[in-house]
Amino acid sequence: MIYKDGYPMDENLRVTRCPLCENEEFSKKAEYCRICGTGLYNRCEGEWDRFANDEVYHYNPGNARYCETCGKPTYFLTKGLLEPWDKAKEKMLCEEIEEAEFDENDIPF
């Protein structure tokens, strides 16, 4: 199953449009939307790197609810920009059933 409910991202894993207000105008170094303040990167909550003695954050795709590197929740999930995976899956399955039930041969004209 492919979860298609994420947000389009550029080659640097930054959204191409703000997931909240849909603003598309960002400077090259922008990390937050200039209109609503939403983060433009789907970073994880971070993990402590004992060797660097610092918090490390990983960048994730626009549909990631959890980090593929450390397993921590992502910004888009914690801010409610993505539904939890089980709700998203249920919605996708319902849409598939609705599409399967529709038969264009049933149209009376």
N, CA, C and O atoms as CSV, one atom per row, in Angstrom:
chain,resi,resn,atom,element,x,y,z
A,1,MET,N,N,0.855,-1.173,0.000
A,1,MET,CA,C,0.000,0.000,0.000
A,1,MET,C,C,0.900,1.234,0.000
A,1,MET,O,O,1.897,1.294,0.719
A,2,ILE,N,N,0.534,2.198,-0.805
A,2,ILE,CA,C,1.272,3.453,-0.857
A,2,ILE,C,C,0.382,4.546,-0.284
A,2,ILE,O,O,-0.737,4.757,-0.753
A,3,TYR,N,N,0.880,5.232,0.722
A,3,TYR,CA,C,0.132,6.322,1.351
A,3,TYR,C,C,0.381,7.592,0.542
A,3,TYR,O,O,1.487,8.130,0.523
A,4,LYS,N,N,-0.672,8.053,-0.122
A,4,LYS,CA,C,-0.556,9.188,-1.036
A,4,LYS,C,C,-1.054,10.489,-0.413
A,4,LYS,O,O,-1.324,11.454,-1.128
A,5,ASP,N,N,-1.174,10.522,0.894
A,5,ASP,CA,C,-1.742,11.698,1.547
A,5,ASP,C,C,-0.689,12.695,2.024
A,5,ASP,O,O,-1.001,13.593,2.807
A,6,GLY,N,N,0.537,12.550,1.568
A,6,GLY,CA,C,1.601,13.456,1.986
A,6,GLY,C,C,1.619,14.736,1.172
A,6,GLY,O,O,0.650,15.081,0.495
A,7,TYR,N,N,2.738,15.428,1.252
A,7,TYR,CA,C,2.906,16.722,0.594
A,7,TYR,C,C,4.066,16.655,-0.388
A,7,TYR,O,O,5.097,16.050,-0.093
A,8,PRO,N,N,3.902,17.281,-1.569
A,8,PRO,CA,C,4.996,17.303,-2.543
A,8,PRO,C,C,6.203,18.038,-1.975
A,8,PRO,O,O,6.066,19.058,-1.299
A,9,MET,N,N,7.392,17.502,-2.261
A,9,MET,CA,C,8.619,18.075,-1.726
A,9,MET,C,C,9.634,18.262,-2.850
A,9,MET,O,O,9.564,17.603,-3.887
A,10,ASP,N,N,10.569,19.166,-2.624
A,10,ASP,CA,C,11.626,19.376,-3.619
A,10,ASP,C,C,12.788,18.424,-3.346
A,10,ASP,O,O,12.697,17.555,-2.479
A,11,GLU,N,N,13.870,18.593,-4.084
A,11,GLU,CA,C,15.025,17.692,-3.955
A,11,GLU,C,C,15.712,17.789,-2.593
A,11,GLU,O,O,16.493,16.908,-2.234
A,12,ASN,N,N,15.431,18.847,-1.833
A,12,ASN,CA,C,16.012,19.017,-0.487
A,12,ASN,C,C,15.064,18.564,0.617
A,12,ASN,O,O,15.309,18.823,1.795
A,13,LEU,N,N,13.983,17.890,0.237
A,13,LEU,CA,C,12.937,17.435,1.159
A,13,LEU,C,C,12.257,18.590,1.891
A,13,LEU,O,O,11.933,18.492,3.075
A,14,ARG,N,N,12.049,19.687,1.159
A,14,ARG,CA,C,11.276,20.812,1.668
A,14,ARG,C,C,9.990,20.853,0.857
A,14,ARG,O,O,10.021,20.652,-0.357
A,15,VAL,N,N,8.865,21.107,1.506
A,15,VAL,CA,C,7.596,21.167,0.784
A,15,VAL,C,C,7.636,22.244,-0.290
A,15,VAL,O,O,8.325,23.254,-0.146
A,16,THR,N,N,6.904,22.022,-1.349
A,16,THR,CA,C,6.823,23.018,-2.415
A,16,THR,C,C,5.680,24.000,-2.170
A,16,THR,O,O,5.600,25.054,-2.800
A,17,ARG,N,N,4.800,23.632,-1.245
A,17,ARG,CA,C,3.668,24.475,-0.848
A,17,ARG,C,C,3.423,24.230,0.636
A,17,ARG,O,O,3.458,23.089,1.096
A,18,CYS,N,N,3.180,25.286,1.373
A,18,CYS,CA,C,2.942,25.137,2.812
A,18,CYS,C,C,1.764,24.190,3.039
A,18,CYS,O,O,0.702,24.377,2.444
A,19,PRO,N,N,1.937,23.177,3.889
A,19,PRO,CA,C,0.858,22.219,4.126
A,19,PRO,C,C,-0.336,22.807,4.882
A,19,PRO,O,O,-1.403,22.194,4.915
A,20,LEU,N,N,-0.175,23.967,5.480
A,20,LEU,CA,C,-1.275,24.562,6.233
A,20,LEU,C,C,-1.987,25.657,5.439
A,20,LEU,O,O,-3.195,25.567,5.214
A,21,CYS,N,N,-1.256,26.687,5.011
A,21,CYS,CA,C,-1.904,27.826,4.345
A,21,CYS,C,C,-1.754,27.807,2.825
A,21,CYS,O,O,-2.337,28.648,2.141
A,22,GLU,N,N,-0.978,26.859,2.284
A,22,GLU,CA,C,-0.754,26.665,0.853
A,22,GLU,C,C,0.081,27.760,0.188
A,22,GLU,O,O,0.083,27.873,-1.038
A,23,ASN,N,N,0.781,28.559,0.973
A,23,ASN,CA,C,1.702,29.550,0.426
A,23,ASN,C,C,2.787,28.834,-0.378
A,23,ASN,O,O,3.284,27.789,0.041
A,24,GLU,N,N,3.150,29.391,-1.520
A,24,GLU,CA,C,4.183,28.802,-2.377
A,24,GLU,C,C,5.411,29.695,-2.499
A,24,GLU,O,O,6.319,29.388,-3.272
A,25,GLU,N,N,5.455,30.779,-1.759
A,25,GLU,CA,C,6.542,31.739,-1.890
A,25,GLU,C,C,7.479,31.629,-0.684
A,25,GLU,O,O,7.132,32.017,0.432
A,26,PHE,N,N,8.674,31.091,-0.938
A,26,PHE,CA,C,9.682,30.926,0.106
A,26,PHE,C,C,11.017,31.434,-0.404
A,26,PHE,O,O,11.298,31.370,-1.601
A,27,SER,N,N,11.839,31.938,0.505
A,27,SER,CA,C,13.215,32.260,0.113
A,27,SER,C,C,13.992,30.949,0.045
A,27,SER,O,O,13.504,29.920,0.515
A,28,LYS,N,N,15.171,30.969,-0.521
A,28,LYS,CA,C,15.964,29.742,-0.678
A,28,LYS,C,C,16.334,29.104,0.660
A,28,LYS,O,O,16.484,27.885,0.741
A,29,LYS,N,N,16.482,29.909,1.701
A,29,LYS,CA,C,16.893,29.382,3.000
A,29,LYS,C,C,15.751,29.240,3.997
A,29,LYS,O,O,15.986,28.928,5.165
A,30,ALA,N,N,14.526,29.463,3.553
A,30,ALA,CA,C,13.373,29.423,4.456
A,30,ALA,C,C,13.197,28.033,5.064
A,30,ALA,O,O,13.275,27.017,4.374
A,31,GLU,N,N,12.959,28.018,6.365
A,31,GLU,CA,C,12.639,26.777,7.068
A,31,GLU,C,C,11.200,26.786,7.569
A,31,GLU,O,O,10.643,25.744,7.915
A,32,TYR,N,N,10.610,27.971,7.602
A,32,TYR,CA,C,9.235,28.139,8.074
A,32,TYR,C,C,8.471,29.016,7.096
A,32,TYR,O,O,9.053,29.880,6.441
A,33,CYS,N,N,7.178,28.794,7.002
A,33,CYS,CA,C,6.328,29.577,6.115
A,33,CYS,C,C,6.259,31.016,6.608
A,33,CYS,O,O,6.048,31.264,7.795
A,34,ARG,N,N,6.435,31.949,5.702
A,34,ARG,CA,C,6.397,33.368,6.061
A,34,ARG,C,C,4.979,33.862,6.322
A,34,ARG,O,O,4.797,34.960,6.848
A,35,ILE,N,N,3.986,33.078,5.966
A,35,ILE,CA,C,2.595,33.484,6.163
A,35,ILE,C,C,2.032,32.958,7.487
A,35,ILE,O,O,1.459,33.715,8.271
A,36,CYS,N,N,2.203,31.655,7.726
A,36,CYS,CA,C,1.583,31.071,8.932
A,36,CYS,C,C,2.574,30.497,9.942
A,36,CYS,O,O,2.174,30.117,11.043
A,37,GLY,N,N,3.848,30.427,9.592
A,37,GLY,CA,C,4.860,29.943,10.522
A,37,GLY,C,C,5.034,28.438,10.583
A,37,GLY,O,O,5.792,27.944,11.418
A,38,THR,N,N,4.356,27.702,9.728
A,38,THR,CA,C,4.469,26.240,9.711
A,38,THR,C,C,5.842,25.813,9.187
A,38,THR,O,O,6.376,26.427,8.263
A,39,GLY,N,N,6.406,24.767,9.776
A,39,GLY,CA,C,7.678,24.231,9.316
A,39,GLY,C,C,7.558,23.679,7.909
A,39,GLY,O,O,6.556,23.053,7.562
A,40,LEU,N,N,8.578,23.912,7.101
A,40,LEU,CA,C,8.561,23.485,5.707
A,40,LEU,C,C,9.266,22.150,5.495
A,40,LEU,O,O,9.262,21.614,4.387
A,41,TYR,N,N,9.871,21.614,6.548
A,41,TYR,CA,C,10.551,20.320,6.486
A,41,TYR,C,C,9.843,19.356,7.432
A,41,TYR,O,O,9.405,19.746,8.515
A,42,ASN,N,N,9.735,18.123,7.026
A,42,ASN,CA,C,9.116,17.100,7.860
A,42,ASN,C,C,10.207,16.387,8.661
A,42,ASN,O,O,10.524,15.224,8.411
A,43,ARG,N,N,10.763,17.103,9.616
A,43,ARG,CA,C,11.824,16.536,10.461
A,43,ARG,C,C,11.220,15.652,11.549
A,43,ARG,O,O,10.060,15.807,11.931
A,44,CYS,N,N,12.026,14.739,12.026
A,44,CYS,CA,C,11.591,13.922,13.159
A,44,CYS,C,C,11.779,14.725,14.442
A,44,CYS,O,O,12.353,15.813,14.423
A,45,GLU,N,N,11.292,14.180,15.555
A,45,GLU,CA,C,11.450,14.839,16.845
A,45,GLU,C,C,12.908,14.904,17.277
A,45,GLU,O,O,13.271,15.696,18.146
A,46,GLY,N,N,13.725,14.081,16.676
A,46,GLY,CA,C,15.155,14.096,16.983
A,46,GLY,C,C,15.563,13.033,17.980
A,46,GLY,O,O,14.750,12.488,18.726
A,47,GLU,N,N,16.848,12.761,17.961
A,47,GLU,CA,C,17.412,11.796,18.898
A,47,GLU,C,C,18.755,12.324,19.382
A,47,GLU,O,O,19.440,13.066,18.679
A,48,TRP,N,N,19.107,11.938,20.560
A,48,TRP,CA,C,20.362,12.388,21.146
A,48,TRP,C,C,21.521,11.601,20.547
A,48,TRP,O,O,21.538,10.370,20.572
A,49,ASP,N,N,22.483,12.336,20.013
A,49,ASP,CA,C,23.698,11.719,19.484
A,49,ASP,C,C,24.778,11.879,20.550
A,49,ASP,O,O,25.304,12.974,20.753
A,50,ARG,N,N,25.102,10.791,21.221
A,50,ARG,CA,C,26.062,10.863,22.333
A,50,ARG,C,C,27.471,11.173,21.864
A,50,ARG,O,O,28.286,11.674,22.639
A,51,PHE,N,N,27.771,10.877,20.591
A,51,PHE,CA,C,29.111,11.168,20.082
A,51,PHE,C,C,29.258,12.654,19.760
A,51,PHE,O,O,30.299,13.258,20.019
A,52,ALA,N,N,28.209,13.228,19.197
A,52,ALA,CA,C,28.236,14.662,18.871
A,52,ALA,C,C,27.795,15.499,20.072
A,52,ALA,O,O,27.965,16.718,20.085
A,53,ASN,N,N,27.225,14.827,21.084
A,53,ASN,CA,C,26.719,15.495,22.274
A,53,ASN,C,C,25.700,16.573,21.888
A,53,ASN,O,O,25.739,17.703,22.374
A,54,ASP,N,N,24.797,16.179,21.004
A,54,ASP,CA,C,23.819,17.123,20.483
A,54,ASP,C,C,22.599,16.361,19.968
A,54,ASP,O,O,22.664,15.158,19.714
A,55,GLU,N,N,21.499,17.073,19.820
A,55,GLU,CA,C,20.280,16.513,19.260
A,55,GLU,C,C,20.423,16.461,17.729
A,55,GLU,O,O,20.908,17.412,17.117
A,56,VAL,N,N,19.999,15.352,17.122
A,56,VAL,CA,C,20.085,15.174,15.673
A,56,VAL,C,C,18.669,14.996,15.132
A,56,VAL,O,O,17.886,14.204,15.655
A,57,TYR,N,N,18.356,15.744,14.080
A,57,TYR,CA,C,17.052,15.672,13.437
A,57,TYR,C,C,17.230,15.135,12.023
A,57,TYR,O,O,18.178,15.493,11.325
A,58,HIS,N,N,16.314,14.278,11.614
A,58,HIS,CA,C,16.379,13.686,10.281
A,58,HIS,C,C,15.246,14.241,9.419
A,58,HIS,O,O,14.145,14.500,9.907
A,59,TYR,N,N,15.533,14.416,8.144
A,59,TYR,CA,C,14.536,14.905,7.191
A,59,TYR,C,C,13.807,13.717,6.585
A,59,TYR,O,O,14.412,12.688,6.286
A,60,ASN,N,N,12.498,13.870,6.406
A,60,ASN,CA,C,11.652,12.773,5.937
A,60,ASN,C,C,10.758,13.205,4.783
A,60,ASN,O,O,10.500,14.397,4.615
A,61,PRO,N,N,10.278,12.240,3.978
A,61,PRO,CA,C,9.350,12.546,2.890
A,61,PRO,C,C,8.044,13.149,3.414
A,61,PRO,O,O,7.764,13.111,4.612
A,62,GLY,N,N,7.263,13.696,2.508
A,62,GLY,CA,C,6.032,14.398,2.863
A,62,GLY,C,C,4.913,13.536,3.410
A,62,GLY,O,O,3.942,14.073,3.942
A,63,ASN,N,N,5.011,12.212,3.301
A,63,ASN,CA,C,3.978,11.339,3.857
A,63,ASN,C,C,4.467,10.564,5.085
A,63,ASN,O,O,3.741,9.719,5.609
A,64,ALA,N,N,5.677,10.839,5.543
A,64,ALA,CA,C,6.253,10.088,6.673
A,64,ALA,C,C,5.644,10.536,8.001
A,64,ALA,O,O,5.650,11.718,8.346
A,65,ARG,N,N,5.134,9.581,8.712
A,65,ARG,CA,C,4.598,9.845,10.043
A,65,ARG,C,C,5.653,9.572,11.118
A,65,ARG,O,O,5.631,10.152,12.204
A,66,TYR,N,N,6.557,8.688,10.782
A,66,TYR,CA,C,7.655,8.334,11.676
A,66,TYR,C,C,8.949,8.349,10.874
A,66,TYR,O,O,8.958,8.054,9.678
A,67,CYS,N,N,10.022,8.689,11.536
A,67,CYS,CA,C,11.327,8.792,10.891
A,67,CYS,C,C,11.835,7.411,10.484
A,67,CYS,O,O,11.786,6.461,11.265
A,68,GLU,N,N,12.320,7.319,9.254
A,68,GLU,CA,C,12.882,6.060,8.773
A,68,GLU,C,C,14.239,5.773,9.404
A,68,GLU,O,O,14.706,4.635,9.371
A,69,THR,N,N,14.870,6.779,9.971
A,69,THR,CA,C,16.196,6.605,10.560
A,69,THR,C,C,16.127,6.243,12.044
A,69,THR,O,O,16.800,5.317,12.496
A,70,CYS,N,N,15.307,6.981,12.799
A,70,CYS,CA,C,15.281,6.751,14.252
A,70,CYS,C,C,13.933,6.277,14.792
A,70,CYS,O,O,13.838,5.872,15.950
A,71,GLY,N,N,12.890,6.325,13.959
A,71,GLY,CA,C,11.579,5.849,14.388
A,71,GLY,C,C,10.757,6.843,15.197
A,71,GLY,O,O,9.653,6.511,15.629
A,72,LYS,N,N,11.262,8.042,15.411
A,72,LYS,CA,C,10.528,9.044,16.180
A,72,LYS,C,C,9.438,9.690,15.317
A,72,LYS,O,O,9.562,9.719,14.093
A,73,PRO,N,N,8.378,10.206,15.936
A,73,PRO,CA,C,7.326,10.890,15.180
A,73,PRO,C,C,7.877,12.097,14.414
A,73,PRO,O,O,8.852,12.726,14.826
A,74,THR,N,N,7.227,12.397,13.293
A,74,THR,CA,C,7.647,13.538,12.481
A,74,THR,C,C,6.809,14.774,12.797
A,74,THR,O,O,5.756,14.699,13.429
A,75,TYR,N,N,7.316,15.906,12.336
A,75,TYR,CA,C,6.654,17.193,12.521
A,75,TYR,C,C,5.246,17.179,11.926
A,75,TYR,O,O,4.304,17.639,12.573
A,76,PHE,N,N,5.087,16.663,10.711
A,76,PHE,CA,C,3.783,16.675,10.066
A,76,PHE,C,C,2.759,15.854,10.851
A,76,PHE,O,O,1.583,16.215,10.889
A,77,LEU,N,N,3.184,14.770,11.469
A,77,LEU,CA,C,2.279,13.967,12.285
A,77,LEU,C,C,1.929,14.695,13.576
A,77,LEU,O,O,0.754,14.804,13.926
A,78,THR,N,N,2.932,15.192,14.283
A,78,THR,CA,C,2.672,15.814,15.588
A,78,THR,C,C,1.874,17.108,15.468
A,78,THR,O,O,1.177,17.489,16.408
A,79,LYS,N,N,1.965,17.787,14.330
A,79,LYS,CA,C,1.203,19.027,14.117
A,79,LYS,C,C,-0.178,18.755,13.517
A,79,LYS,O,O,-0.935,19.693,13.270
A,80,GLY,N,N,-0.513,17.490,13.281
A,80,GLY,CA,C,-1.819,17.149,12.748
A,80,GLY,C,C,-1.952,17.391,11.246
A,80,GLY,O,O,-3.063,17.411,10.717
A,81,LEU,N,N,-0.833,17.572,10.562
A,81,LEU,CA,C,-0.865,17.782,9.115
A,81,LEU,C,C,-1.046,16.464,8.372
A,81,LEU,O,O,-1.470,16.451,7.217
A,82,LEU,N,N,-0.724,15.362,9.033
A,82,LEU,CA,C,-0.976,14.014,8.527
A,82,LEU,C,C,-1.814,13.278,9.561
A,82,LEU,O,O,-1.595,13.420,10.764
A,83,GLU,N,N,-2.768,12.495,9.091
A,83,GLU,CA,C,-3.546,11.661,9.994
A,83,GLU,C,C,-2.693,10.482,10.443
A,83,GLU,O,O,-1.766,10.094,9.732
A,84,PRO,N,N,-2.981,9.906,11.596
A,84,PRO,CA,C,-2.293,8.667,11.974
A,84,PRO,C,C,-2.482,7.623,10.867
A,84,PRO,O,O,-3.496,7.627,10.170
A,85,TRP,N,N,-1.513,6.743,10.716
A,85,TRP,CA,C,-1.509,5.803,9.597
A,85,TRP,C,C,-2.765,4.939,9.538
A,85,TRP,O,O,-3.263,4.654,8.449
A,86,ASP,N,N,-3.287,4.517,10.695
A,86,ASP,CA,C,-4.442,3.622,10.673
A,86,ASP,C,C,-5.696,4.335,10.153
A,86,ASP,O,O,-6.505,3.727,9.453
A,87,LYS,N,N,-5.860,5.618,10.491
A,87,LYS,CA,C,-6.998,6.375,9.973
A,87,LYS,C,C,-6.834,6.633,8.471
A,87,LYS,O,O,-7.799,6.552,7.711
A,88,ALA,N,N,-5.612,6.941,8.057
A,88,ALA,CA,C,-5.341,7.169,6.631
A,88,ALA,C,C,-5.586,5.886,5.842
A,88,ALA,O,O,-6.144,5.926,4.746
A,89,LYS,N,N,-5.170,4.754,6.397
A,89,LYS,CA,C,-5.369,3.470,5.715
A,89,LYS,C,C,-6.855,3.160,5.582
A,89,LYS,O,O,-7.312,2.735,4.521
A,90,GLU,N,N,-7.597,3.369,6.643
A,90,GLU,CA,C,-9.033,3.112,6.616
A,90,GLU,C,C,-9.716,3.983,5.556
A,90,GLU,O,O,-10.575,3.507,4.814
A,91,LYS,N,N,-9.329,5.250,5.492
A,91,LYS,CA,C,-9.909,6.165,4.503
A,91,LYS,C,C,-9.573,5.713,3.080
A,91,LYS,O,O,-10.425,5.750,2.192
A,92,MET,N,N,-8.331,5.289,2.872
A,92,MET,CA,C,-7.924,4.832,1.547
A,92,MET,C,C,-8.682,3.567,1.143
A,92,MET,O,O,-9.096,3.435,-0.009
A,93,LEU,N,N,-8.865,2.647,2.076
A,93,LEU,CA,C,-9.603,1.418,1.782
A,93,LEU,C,C,-11.064,1.712,1.456
A,93,LEU,O,O,-11.637,1.091,0.561
A,94,CYS,N,N,-11.667,2.656,2.176
A,94,CYS,CA,C,-13.056,3.044,1.888
A,94,CYS,C,C,-13.168,3.648,0.498
A,94,CYS,O,O,-14.125,3.371,-0.225
A,95,GLU,N,N,-12.188,4.481,0.116
A,95,GLU,CA,C,-12.193,5.084,-1.215
A,95,GLU,C,C,-12.058,4.018,-2.295
A,95,GLU,O,O,-12.699,4.106,-3.342
A,96,GLU,N,N,-11.219,3.005,-2.042
A,96,GLU,CA,C,-11.057,1.910,-3.004
A,96,GLU,C,C,-12.362,1.143,-3.172
A,96,GLU,O,O,-12.730,0.774,-4.287
A,97,ILE,N,N,-13.056,0.905,-2.075
A,97,ILE,CA,C,-14.331,0.182,-2.126
A,97,ILE,C,C,-15.360,0.998,-2.894
A,97,ILE,O,O,-16.091,0.453,-3.722
A,98,GLU,N,N,-15.425,2.304,-2.627
A,98,GLU,CA,C,-16.376,3.160,-3.336
A,98,GLU,C,C,-16.096,3.163,-4.834
A,98,GLU,O,O,-17.025,3.119,-5.640
A,99,GLU,N,N,-14.829,3.215,-5.207
A,99,GLU,CA,C,-14.465,3.199,-6.626
A,99,GLU,C,C,-14.836,1.860,-7.262
A,99,GLU,O,O,-15.302,1.823,-8.401
A,100,ALA,N,N,-14.633,0.764,-6.535
A,100,ALA,CA,C,-14.938,-0.564,-7.060
A,100,ALA,C,C,-16.445,-0.765,-7.215
A,100,ALA,O,O,-16.890,-1.463,-8.126
A,101,GLU,N,N,-17.225,-0.156,-6.331
A,101,GLU,CA,C,-18.675,-0.302,-6.380
A,101,GLU,C,C,-19.287,0.495,-7.524
A,101,GLU,O,O,-20.377,0.160,-7.987
A,102,PHE,N,N,-18.617,1.529,-7.985
A,102,PHE,CA,C,-19.120,2.352,-9.076
A,102,PHE,C,C,-18.832,1.669,-10.402
A,102,PHE,O,O,-17.681,1.370,-10.720
A,103,ASP,N,N,-19.870,1.428,-11.161
A,103,ASP,CA,C,-19.732,0.817,-12.481
A,103,ASP,C,C,-20.378,1.753,-13.478
A,103,ASP,O,O,-21.581,2.004,-13.413
A,104,GLU,N,N,-19.581,2.272,-14.403
A,104,GLU,CA,C,-20.131,3.244,-15.366
A,104,GLU,C,C,-21.201,2.635,-16.262
A,104,GLU,O,O,-21.952,3.369,-16.905
A,105,ASN,N,N,-21.285,1.312,-16.319
A,105,ASN,CA,C,-22.341,0.659,-17.090
A,105,ASN,C,C,-23.691,0.787,-16.405
A,105,ASN,O,O,-24.732,0.553,-17.021
A,106,ASP,N,N,-23.674,1.161,-15.115
A,106,ASP,CA,C,-24.923,1.338,-14.364
A,106,ASP,C,C,-25.591,2.684,-14.674
A,106,ASP,O,O,-26.730,2.912,-14.268
A,107,ILE,N,N,-24.899,3.568,-15.382
A,107,ILE,CA,C,-25.475,4.880,-15.703
A,107,ILE,C,C,-26.559,4.675,-16.749
A,107,ILE,O,O,-26.320,4.023,-17.765
A,108,PRO,N,N,-27.756,5.227,-16.513
A,108,PRO,CA,C,-28.898,4.949,-17.401
A,108,PRO,C,C,-28.865,5.672,-18.738
A,108,PRO,O,O,-29.839,5.563,-19.483
A,109,PHE,N,N,-27.847,6.380,-19.083
A,109,PHE,CA,C,-27.813,7.068,-20.379
A,109,PHE,C,C,-26.536,6.803,-21.115
A,109,PHE,O,O,-26.345,7.307,-22.222
